[in-house]
Amino acid sequence: MTTSHDVQGESFFLNLRFMLIICVFAGNALEPLANSFHIAQQWFSWIFMFHMPLFVLVTGYFAKSSLTGPAGRKVLLQIGMQYLIFQSLYSVLDVALFHVPRIHHSFFAPYLLLWFLASHICWRLLMLALRGVPPVLQLGISVLLGILVGYLPVEGIWLSVCRTFVYLPYFIAGYHLNYADVHRFFTAPVRIIAGALSLLLMVLAGTSYFGIPAGWLYGSMTYGELGHTEWYAGIYRIGMYGVQFIASMAFLGLVPAITGRITEMGRRTLYVFLLHGLIVRTVVAKGVYEYIDTPVEIILIVVCAAGLCCLLTMPWVRMATRPLVEPQVDWMLKPTPYPFRRSA
């Protein structure tokens, strides 16, 4: 039986997903300017405190209904196909147009934002492997793995190994999260406090003494790559978990639970996620950012990112790009008929 909390929960997390995809688009649009403009660096750092942890959390929440059985196999196959299609597309365009520095053109090194697809496959498989373990222990193991992965003597981008384990705790937390608990916690006074805290974090993100190196915000590099070879480098990761938890809780307090237009757009965020990188990288490659030199123009970039985000959720975009974004995989799930008949 569907309860009002089930409906509210779906609306809440779909609204969250849409708000986050705007942050994803805006954050990636601001990234090329973060080293040149203070306001861009401030907003970029604030967004990266929470948007990836919460996106993984909401992904874990919606994985509840499709982790096992035929639905689970179909999702894994579809993510795998999406990865192959878009890794090929982005790599070809990078060679021809984007020319992003320090990019490895390999299926074993996800192209920029495509790390999420590679990690999503791993999160589902790891969740299946941990299903027999109590939830609290699952979370504890995932946090430990997220800390230990930083000590690996490899580049963290390969197979998205660093981000897979760094963000695994959020996937597990989302998988076990109940909206009823969220609803009870975020009372009206708590939401006001959360909004104020999120605003405070945005202000602090622009101060020099609160500055967090981008590498720690990405979660994609080992401690050695980040310049920390000390045995206690894992303590910094624990600190980042603390910052991300506070920033994520503050942002959650801003999310409405009502069903509205953004709820419907929240159902189509996959299209924004996979397609917006084509827009951002093309704009960078065409030299548009070279003409940005005022805070007003940076604000305009954020506004354009939000507008394009809404545009990419439109039904006509889905119709035009569905074969790429949601490739058919049902044919892979059908049993193959035995090619030879037994003679009578």
N, C-alpha and C positions, 0 to 999 in steps of 0.2 A: 504494500500500500504506500502511495506517495503522500508524504506529510508536508505541511507548510514549510517546515525547516528544510526538507529536501529541495523544494522549489526555491526557497530563499537562498539556500546554500549554492545551488547551481547559478543563480543570478549573481550572487556575491562574487563567486570565483570567475565567472565570465566577465563581469565588470572589471575585476582586478586584472584579468588577462588583457582586456582592451587598454586599460590605463598603462599597463606595463609595456605593451607593444609600442605605444606612443613614446614612452621613455626609451625603449630600445632604438627606435628610429631617431629620436632627438639626440640620444647619446652618441650614436654612430655618426650623425651629421655634425656634431660638435667636436668629435675627436680630432679631426685635422687642424682645428683652431686652438686646441687646448694649450699648446705650448706658446701661442702668440698673444692670446687675449685672456685677461684675468677672469672676466665673466664667463667665458667659455670653459675655462679650467674649473671654475667653481661649480657650475651646473653639471659638467661632465663628472666631476668627482662625487657630487651628491647623488646623481643618478646611479653611478656604478657601485655605490654603497649597498643598494638594495635591489636593483632591478633584476640581476641575474639570480641571486638567491630566491627571490619571490617567483620568478618565472619557472625555476626548477620546482619550487614548492607547489605551484598551481598545476604543473605537469604531473607531479606525483599524485595530487588530489584526483585528477581526472583519469589517472591510470587504474584506479580501483576497479572500474567496470570493464577493463579490457586487458588485464594482465595475463590471465590464463586462458586455456582452451583455444578454440578456433579464432575467437576475437583477438586474443593475445598474439597468436601466430600471424594473423593478418596485419596487425599493427606493426610488428617487427619487420615483416616483409615490405610493407609500404614505406617505413622509415628508411630501410635499406635501399629501396628504389629511389626515393627522394635524394638520398645522399649521392648515389651514383650519378643521377641526372644532373643535380646542381653542382656537384664537385667537378664534373666534366664541363658544364656550361661556364662556371666562374673561371676555371683554369684556362679554357680557350680564350675567353674575353680578357683575362689578365695578360696573356701572352700578346694578344692583338691590340689591346687598348689600355687596360688599367695600369699595368706595370707596377704593382705594389711591391716595395722593396722587401727582401728577406722572405719571400714566399717559396715554399717547397711545392712543386707541382707533382703531387703524389696522392694516391688514394689513401695512403697511410698518414697523411698530414692534412687534416681538414682545412679548407680554405676559409679563413677568417670566421664569419658567423656560423659556418657549417659544423663547427665543433659541437654545436648543440645536438645535431642529428646523431653524430657518432656517439656522443655521451648518452643520449636518450636510449639508444639500443643497449648500451652497457648498464645503465641504471635499471632497466627492466630485467635484464638477465641477472644482475646482482640481487635485485629484489626477490626474484624467483628462488635464487639460491639461499636467501636468508628467511624465507617464509616460515620455516619451522622454529625460528628463534624469536623469543619474546620481543615486542616492539622496543622496549627501553634498551634492551641489549643490542638490538639492531642499530639503534641510534648511536649507542656508545661505540660499537665497532666501526660504524661509518665515520664518526668524528676522529677516531684513532687512525683510520686509514687515510683520512683527509690530511692529517698532520704528517704521517709517515711518508706519504707519496712525495713530499717536497725534498726528501733526502735522496731520491733516485739520481744516479749519475747519468742522466739522459736529458735530452731536450723535452720539455713537458708537452710540446705540441703533438708529438707523435702519437697517433691513435687517440689524441685528446686525453692522454692518461692523467695529467694533472687535474684538469677541470672535472673529469669523470669522478675522481675520488674527493676532490675538494668540495664539490657541490652535492655529492651523494647524500649527506645528512639532510639536506633540504628536500630531496626527492622522497626519502623515507618519512620525514616529518609530514610532508603533504599527503602521502599515501595513507597515513594513520590519522590525519586531521579530521575532526568532525566540525561541521559548521555550528552546531549547537553550542560548542565550547567557545567558538569565536564570538557568537552572538552574545553569550553571557558575559564575556570579558569586555567587549567593546561597548560599554554603556555610553550614554551621552557625555558625561564628564570625562571619561577615558578618551573618547574621540577628540575632545577639545584639547586635552593634554597631548595626545598623539600628534595632532596637527601642529601644535606649538613646537613640539620636539622636532618634527620633521623640518619645520622652518628654521629652527635653531641649527640643525645639522647642515642645512643649506648655507647658512651664514658662516658657520665654522669651516665648511669646506673651502671657503675662499680665504682663510687665514693661513699664514705661513707655518705657524706652530702646530696646526692640525693637519697639515698636508700629508696625504698618504700616497706613496709612489704608485703610479698606474699599474705596475707589474703586480702588486699585491691586490689591487682591485680586480684585475682580470682573472687571477687564479690560474693562469695558464703556464706559469714558470716554476721551476724547482727553486729551492733556496739558493743553490749555486748560481743559477742564472740571475737571481736577484741580488747577487753579491754578498750573500750570507752563508759562509761555510762553517759557521760556529755550530757546535754540537747542540746548542740550545735554540737554534733557529726556529724550531717548531713552536716555540713560545709566541713568536710573532704571528704565526697562523692562528693560534688560540685567540690572540688579541683581535685579529681580523674577524674571526667568528663572532666575537663579542660586538664589534662595531656593526657588522652586517645584521646581527640579530636585533640590535636596538633600532637601526635605521629601517629594517623591514617591519618591525612591529609598529613603528611610528607611521609608516606609509599605509599599512593595513587599516589604520584608524581613519584614513581618508576615503576608503572605498565604500560606496553605497551598496545596499542590499536590494534596492528596488529593481524591478524588471522594466527596462526601457530600451531605447534605441541602441545604447552602447552595449547592452546585453547581447543583442543580435549581432552587432559588429564583433563582439568578443568570440563568437562562434567561428569567425573567419580570420583569426589572427595569423594562422599558418601562412596565408597568402602574403600578408604584410611582411612576415619574418623572412620568407624565402625570396621575395621580390625586391624588398627595399634596398638591399645591398647593391643591386644593379643600378639603382638610381643614384645612391650616394657615391659609388665608385666612378660612375660616368661623370657626375658633376665635378668630382676631384680631378679626373683625368682631363677634362675639358678646360681646366684652369679657372673655374668660376671662383674658387676660394681665394685666388690672388687679388680679387677685387673687393674682398671683405676687409674693411678697415675701421668700422665703428661699432659700438655696442648695439645700436639700433639695427644694423644689418644682421648681427648675430641673433637678436631677438626675432627678426624676420625669418631666419633659417629655422628656428624652433617652431614658429608658426607654420611655415611651409611643411615641415616634417609632420606636424600634427594633421594638417590638411591632406597631405598625400597619404598619410596613414588611413584616414577615413575613406579616401578614394579607393585604396587598394582592398578595402573590405566590401566594396560594392558587388552586387550579384553578377554584373556583366564582366567584371574582372575574373571572378570565379569561373564563369562559363568559358572565357577565352583561354584561361591558363590551367584549367583543371587537369588536363592530361599530363602536364608537367608536375604540378603541385600535389595532386592526388592520383598518382598512376594506378591503374587497375592491376590488382595482384590476385584476384580470385582464381584466375587460370592456373596459378602456381599451387593453389590449395586443392585443386581437383585431383582425385586419384588417377594416375596414368593407367589406361587400360592395358592389359597384358597383350603384347604385340603378336603372340603366337597362339593359335588354338591347338588344344590337345587333339591328336588324331583319334578317331573312334576305334 
